[in-house]
Amino acid sequence: MALSLETEGDLDLIEFIQGTVAGLSGFWNRLAYVLIDLNQPVEKRVRYATFGVNRNHRFAFASCSKPMLGHLLADMISDGVVSESDTIGTYLAGLDFAPAQITLRQLAVHRGGFPRDPTTPDFTSRLNDYNNGLPVDPFYWTHEELIAHANGSFDQDDVGTVQYSNIGASLLGAALAAAANKSYAELLDERIFRKVLSTRALVVGELSDLPSVSQVGGHTNAGVPKQVYTRGAYAPSGGVWMSIADGARWVRCVLKGNAPGMAATTAKEPFDASNDIGYFWLTDATNNVLWHDGQIEGFRSFTRIVKSSQRAHCVLIDSMNPNIDLLVAAVANFDLA
């Protein structure tokens, strides 16, 4: 399916995205893009292109939420609330001895010994039901269940090696919330949203956290509609819902160095053959490019910040189309003149 014909924003950027998407496979429908170039005159620095939505329509930000968690960690370290060497057992009860020794830093650089998702029978069973088309939410779990998943999925042999982990990110969010004696949603709102974004940005753990007007599900890459899913205790790993207007505020503040917890953007460890990692941000060897992508049931997202060119991108779509990265790569060459 082609992009919605209902468009708003910069006509040249809209036309460029339409032409690019026409050559990419998969399901395209509602899409919101912002391109920021600080080298341009003030009136041209922020350019939007939206398809089927306006710039205030909320999408699931998915795992692009994780760098926000990284900034939250860096901000709380700067304020002396926590230290990156603190163990999660300092803040979270119920963990077995070995996983309780994992540090906040290890979780933020995906080296905590936890797999991507739980390996426990309850999670595996629900995920199988979800994959077989049953109307279950594979990521809605309570805090107590998150702790049980951590205990049941932890592998001491994997500590110190890179394993991208939703469990680890969720434990980090829970630990920071406990350290501040607040909910994770309250903490992110206080330290990130209010300083950078708007009141429209939300952490969605429960469906009731999302206003009914925003309870619009996305699609698979084949175009099959998906209901809106929530994250429960896994909200720190990908539970932010936000608009492209907030996406613009977010990437612009990071690009300008004005976001809270900017130490999160500095490379801490190697990640893979092409990337280092800060606190969740992926970056190149020179710390010039910051990026993260995200996918949650029905949605995909991508953020990319390039310091040398003073450009930043954020794109939100209502499908699980993997070609979103190719779109961003194409727009990186878009001529703003």
HUZI-V790294 format. One record per helix or strand of 3 or more residues. SS is the DSSP state (H for helix, E for strand). FROM is the first residue (numbers start at 1). LEN is the number of residues. If there is no record, write none. Layout:
ss = <SS;SS>
from = <FROM;FROM>
len = <LEN;LEN>
This chain:
ss = <E;H;E;H;E;H;H;H;H;H;H;H;H;H;H;H;H;E;H;H;E;E;E;H>
from = <7;11;31;42;46;62;88;97;104;121;143;156;166;184;207;212;235;240;244;262;289;299;311;324>
len = <3;12;7;3;6;17;3;4;5;11;11;3;15;13;3;3;3;3;13;4;8;8;7;8>
